[in-house]
């Protein structure tokens, strides 16, 4: 028996080859990271910033709403700005024909919502929270997010006259059947209007149409003014920050900042992309020297035990026949590829039969016949193959 020797060590790769190999391995990750960064920047740019001036009717900044309130006043609809729910309720009782515009409803606590629910008059809720919807617009629920400038898609005059409106990053809603739904998206509608306790409640999921920065775009100004000017006057409620500890209970999703949600989403996408990238193949074959010298007898015996433990007589027979064919074709002077070429089977059988004096049917059954069904048949096949090789070698 001969011993298996360790294969020769491969030549060391050059610096250029190593650099190209590393680039091929890492370019998928780099492209995925770049796409995630671009996606995060686009979402951050399209999402309205919620600073102290956001939707403030007295702020001239880009995110303020001073331009809208001034234009509304010039059209003959007085706008009164209040900073707490109690003041808004008092104004509505004094002016029952006024419409209440509620922005920054995330600052309203349970007591504020109860106060507003008992106040008279119509209401315009701009991007309200889930608690605000439950208290002031029962039956309306946030569904998804819209990204576009859709057409009204309804007969509501305020929306029909305004036309397409900027709904980038806006919230869409589902509502009861009796509600009027405008600006449809894939799921829900960006504007919902429904009767509640004798009053008309309008839910607007977009905030960009009210800001100074985007008021002049598309039909933003027309929609905002049409919704506010439905009554003789308007009360604009932008609540001050509530006192610490008075915010009541909020869901975990509302407490998590949007930036954290975006970061988690990016991490999840990155992990999925890396998993798909790494799972597409097992990697290149690595050649390395054997740490020990394994005797051929041990290797043969180990493989035989493996075949026997799995009852793989067919695999063992295939291995025996493959080795015998390679040796026989070499002894017969045939090409090395003849052993694995099915088209050479008849020629190999005829040549072996001619050198051994055996019948071609017997030779064909030994070299290409069905696999044995048990260990006894496998041992018999091994003996026949050995006899054929011995006879060809001695011929």
C-alpha positions in Angstrom: 0.0 0.0 0.0 1.2 3.5 -0.7 0.6 6.5 1.5 -1.2 9.7 0.6 1.2 12.6 0.4 0.4 16.2 1.2 -0.2 18.3 -2.0 2.3 20.9 -2.9 1.8 24.4 -1.5 0.2 26.8 -3.9 2.3 29.8 -5.1 1.6 32.9 -3.0 -0.8 35.4 -4.6 0.5 38.8 -5.6 -0.7 42.1 -4.1 -2.8 42.9 -7.1 -4.5 39.5 -7.0 -5.3 39.9 -3.3 -6.7 43.4 -3.9 -8.9 42.2 -6.7 -10.1 39.2 -4.6 -11.0 41.4 -1.7 -12.8 43.9 -4.0 -14.9 41.1 -5.5 -15.8 39.9 -2.0 -16.7 43.3 -0.6 -18.3 45.1 -3.5 -21.7 43.7 -2.8 -21.6 44.9 0.8 -20.4 48.4 -0.3 -23.2 48.7 -2.9 -25.8 47.6 -0.3 -24.5 50.2 2.3 -24.5 52.9 -0.3 -28.1 52.2 -1.3 -29.1 52.2 2.4 -27.4 55.6 2.9 -29.2 57.0 -0.2 -32.5 55.6 1.0 -32.1 57.1 4.5 -31.2 60.5 3.1 -34.2 60.5 0.8 -36.6 59.6 3.5 -35.1 62.1 5.9 -35.4 64.9 3.2 -39.0 64.0 2.5 -40.1 63.7 6.1 -41.1 67.1 7.6 -39.0 68.4 10.4 -40.8 68.9 13.7 -39.0 71.7 15.3 -40.5 74.4 17.6 -41.8 76.3 14.6 -43.5 73.4 12.8 -47.0 74.3 11.8 -46.9 77.4 14.1 -49.4 79.9 12.6 -47.3 82.8 13.9 -43.9 81.5 12.6 -42.5 82.9 9.3 -40.0 80.0 9.0 -40.1 77.4 6.3 -41.9 74.9 8.5 -44.3 77.5 10.0 -47.8 78.3 8.8 -48.0 82.1 9.1 -48.5 82.5 5.3 -51.6 80.3 5.4 -53.2 82.1 8.3 -52.5 85.5 6.8 -54.0 84.6 3.4 -57.0 83.1 5.2 -57.5 86.4 7.1 -57.3 88.4 4.0 -60.0 86.3 2.5 -62.3 87.3 5.3 -62.0 84.4 7.7 -60.6 85.4 11.1 -58.1 83.0 12.6 -57.6 82.9 16.3 -54.4 81.2 17.6 -54.6 79.4 21.0 -52.0 77.4 22.8 -54.0 75.1 25.0 -57.2 73.0 24.8 -59.1 75.0 27.5 -58.6 78.3 25.6 -59.7 76.6 22.4 -62.9 75.2 24.0 -63.8 78.7 25.4 -63.4 80.2 21.9 -65.5 77.6 20.4 -68.3 78.1 22.9 -68.2 81.8 22.2 -68.0 81.2 18.4 -70.0 78.0 17.8 -69.8 78.5 14.0 -66.0 78.4 14.1 -63.9 75.5 12.8 -61.2 74.1 15.1 -57.8 73.4 13.4 -55.7 71.0 15.6 -52.0 70.6 14.8 -49.3 69.0 16.9 -51.8 66.8 18.5 -49.0 64.7 20.0 -48.8 67.4 22.7 -52.4 66.8 23.8 -53.0 64.7 26.9 -56.1 62.8 27.8 -57.7 65.7 29.7 -57.2 68.0 26.7 -58.9 65.5 24.4 -61.9 65.2 26.7 -62.2 69.0 26.7 -62.1 69.2 23.0 -64.5 66.4 22.5 -67.2 68.3 24.5 -66.6 71.5 22.6 -69.0 72.6 19.7 -68.1 73.2 16.1 -66.4 71.4 13.2 -62.9 70.2 13.5 -59.9 69.9 11.1 -57.3 67.4 12.5 -53.9 67.6 10.8 -51.9 64.4 11.1 -53.5 63.4 14.4 -52.2 60.8 16.7 -54.1 57.6 17.4 -55.4 58.9 20.7 -56.7 62.0 19.0 -58.5 59.9 16.4 -60.1 57.7 19.0 -61.4 60.8 20.9 -62.4 63.2 18.1 -62.8 61.0 15.0 -64.0 57.5 16.1 -63.8 54.9 13.5 -60.9 56.5 11.6 -57.6 54.6 11.8 -54.1 55.3 10.4 -53.3 52.7 7.7 -50.0 53.4 5.8 -47.9 56.2 4.2 -48.4 57.9 0.9 -45.6 59.2 -1.4 -46.9 61.3 -4.2 -49.3 64.1 -5.4 -52.6 62.3 -6.1 -55.7 63.6 -7.5 -58.8 64.1 -5.2 -60.7 61.1 -6.4 -63.9 62.3 -4.6 -66.7 64.8 -4.9 -65.8 66.8 -1.8 -65.8 70.5 -3.0 -62.8 71.5 -0.9 -60.7 68.8 -2.5 -62.2 68.8 -6.0 -61.5 72.5 -6.4 -57.9 72.1 -5.2 -56.8 69.3 -7.5 -53.6 67.4 -6.9 -51.9 68.0 -3.5 -48.5 67.3 -2.1 -48.9 64.1 0.0 -45.2 63.1 0.2 -44.8 61.2 3.5 -48.4 61.7 4.4 -50.5 59.3 6.5 -53.4 57.5 4.9 -56.5 56.4 6.8 -59.4 53.9 6.8 -62.8 55.2 7.8 -66.4 54.0 8.1 -68.6 53.7 5.1 -70.5 56.9 5.7 -67.2 58.9 5.5 -66.0 60.8 2.5 -62.6 59.6 1.4 -60.3 61.7 -0.8 -56.8 61.4 -2.2 -56.7 57.6 -2.4 -53.4 55.8 -2.0 -52.5 52.1 -2.2 -54.1 51.6 1.2 -56.5 54.1 2.7 -57.1 57.8 1.8 -55.1 60.9 2.7 -58.2 63.0 3.6 -61.3 61.7 5.4 -64.4 63.6 6.3 -67.2 62.2 8.4 -70.0 63.4 10.8 -69.5 63.0 14.5 -72.1 64.0 17.0 -73.7 66.6 14.7 -70.4 68.2 13.7 -68.1 67.6 10.7 -64.7 66.2 11.4 -62.0 66.3 8.7 -58.8 64.3 9.0 -55.9 65.4 6.9 -52.8 63.1 6.8 -50.5 65.6 5.1 -48.7 68.5 6.8 -46.6 69.8 3.9 -49.6 71.6 2.3 -49.9 73.9 5.3 -46.3 75.0 5.6 -44.8 78.2 4.3 -42.2 76.2 2.3 -44.7 74.2 0.3 -47.9 76.3 0.4 -47.5 77.6 -3.2 -46.9 74.1 -4.7 -49.6 72.1 -6.6 -53.0 72.7 -5.0 -51.7 72.9 -1.4 -52.9 76.4 -0.6 -56.3 75.9 -2.2 -57.0 72.7 -0.2 -55.8 74.2 3.1 -57.9 77.4 2.6 -61.0 75.5 1.5 -60.9 73.3 4.6 -60.4 76.2 7.0 -62.9 78.6 5.3 -65.8 76.2 5.6 -67.0 78.3 8.6 -67.1 82.0 9.4 -64.0 81.9 11.6 -61.3 79.5 12.6 -59.6 78.6 15.9 -56.0 77.3 15.4 -54.9 75.2 18.3 -51.1 74.5 18.5 -50.7 73.2 22.1 -47.7 74.0 24.2 -45.5 71.2 25.5 -47.3 69.4 28.3 -45.9 69.3 31.8 -43.6 66.4 32.5 -45.5 63.3 33.5 -48.9 64.5 32.2 -48.6 62.8 28.8 -50.5 59.7 29.8 -49.8 56.3 28.4 -48.4 56.0 24.9 -47.5 53.0 22.8 -44.0 51.8 22.3 -44.0 52.8 18.6 -45.0 56.4 19.4 -42.2 56.7 22.0 -39.5 55.5 19.6 -38.1 58.4 17.5 -38.4 58.1 13.8 -34.6 58.1 13.4 -34.3 55.0 15.5 -36.9 53.2 13.5 -35.1 54.1 10.3 -31.8 52.9 11.7 -33.3 49.6 12.7 -34.9 49.2 9.3 -31.6 49.9 7.6 -29.8 47.3 9.8 -32.4 44.7 9.0 -32.2 45.3 5.3 -28.4 45.2 5.5 -28.4 41.9 7.4 -30.8 40.3 4.9 -28.8 41.5 1.9 -25.5 40.2 3.4 -27.2 36.9 4.2 -28.5 36.5 0.6 -25.1 37.5 -0.8 -23.2 35.0 1.4 -25.8 32.2 0.8 -25.6 32.3 -3.0 -22.5 30.0 -3.0 -20.3 28.0 -0.7 -17.2 29.8 -1.8 -14.1 28.7 -3.8 -12.2 25.4 -3.2 -9.4 25.9 -0.8 -6.2 23.8 -1.2 -4.2 23.3 1.9 -1.5 20.8 2.9 -2.6 17.9 5.0 -1.5 18.2 8.6 -0.7 14.4 8.7 0.1 11.6 6.4 -2.9 9.2 6.0 -2.1 5.6 4.9 -4.1 4.5 1.9 -5.3 1.4 3.7 -6.9 3.6 6.4 -8.5 5.9 3.9 -10.0 2.9 2.0 -11.2 1.2 5.2 -12.7 4.5 6.5 -14.6 5.0 3.3 -15.8 1.4 3.3 -17.2 1.9 6.8 -19.0 5.0 5.7 -20.6 3.2 2.8 -21.6 0.3 5.0 -23.1 2.5 7.7 -25.3 4.2 5.2 -26.1 0.9 3.3 -24.8 2.6 0.1 -24.0 -0.6 -1.9 -24.9 1.3 -5.1 -22.4 4.1 -4.3 -19.7 1.6 -3.4 -20.3 -0.4 -6.6 -20.1 2.8 -8.7 -16.8 3.7 -7.0 -15.4 0.2 -7.8 -16.5 0.2 -11.4 -15.2 3.7 -12.0 -11.7 2.8 -10.7 -11.7 -0.5 -12.7 -12.7 1.3 -15.9 -10.0 3.9 -15.5 -7.3 1.2 -15.0 -8.7 -1.0 -17.8 -8.8 1.8 -20.4 -5.2 2.6 -19.4 -4.1 -1.0 -19.9 -5.9 -1.1 -23.3 -4.3 2.1 -24.5 -7.5 4.0 -24.7 -7.8 7.8 -23.9 -8.3 8.7 -20.3 -11.7 10.2 -21.1 -13.0 6.8 -22.4 -13.7 5.6 -18.9 -16.4 8.3 -18.3 -17.7 8.4 -21.8 -21.0 6.3 -22.2 -20.4 6.2 -25.9 -17.2 4.2 -25.5 -19.0 1.5 -23.4 -19.5 -1.0 -26.2 -15.9 -0.6 -27.4 -14.5 -1.1 -23.9 -16.6 -4.2 -23.3 -15.5 -5.7 -26.7 -11.8 -5.0 -26.0 -11.9 -6.4 -22.4 -13.7 -9.5 -23.7 -11.2 -10.0 -26.4 -8.2 -9.8 -23.9 -9.8 -12.0 -21.3 -11.7 -14.5 -23.3 -14.9 -13.8 -21.3 -18.3 -13.3 -22.9 -19.2 -9.7 -23.7 -22.5 -10.1 -21.8 -20.5 -11.1 -18.6 -18.1 -8.2 -19.0 -20.8 -5.7 -19.7 -22.8 -6.9 -16.6 -19.6 -6.5 -14.5 -18.7 -3.0 -15.8 -22.1 -1.5 -16.5 -24.7 -3.7 -15.0 -27.2 -2.9 -12.2 -25.7 -2.3 -8.7 -25.7 -5.2 -6.2 -28.5 -5.4 -3.7 -26.4 -6.7 -0.7 -22.9 -7.0 0.7 -22.5 -10.5 -0.8 -23.2 -9.2 -4.3 -20.8 -6.3 -3.7 -18.0 -8.7 -2.7 -18.7 -10.8 -5.8 -18.6 -7.7 -8.0 -15.2 -6.7 -6.6 -13.8 -10.2 -7.3 -15.0 -10.2 -10.9 -13.5 -6.7 -11.5 -10.2 -7.9 -10.0 -10.2 -10.9 -12.3 -10.8 -8.8 -15.4 -8.0 -6.4 -14.5 -5.6 -9.3 -13.8 -6.5 -11.1 -17.1 -6.1 -7.9 -19.2 -2.8 -7.1 -17.5 -1.4 -10.6 -18.2 -2.7 -10.8 -21.8 
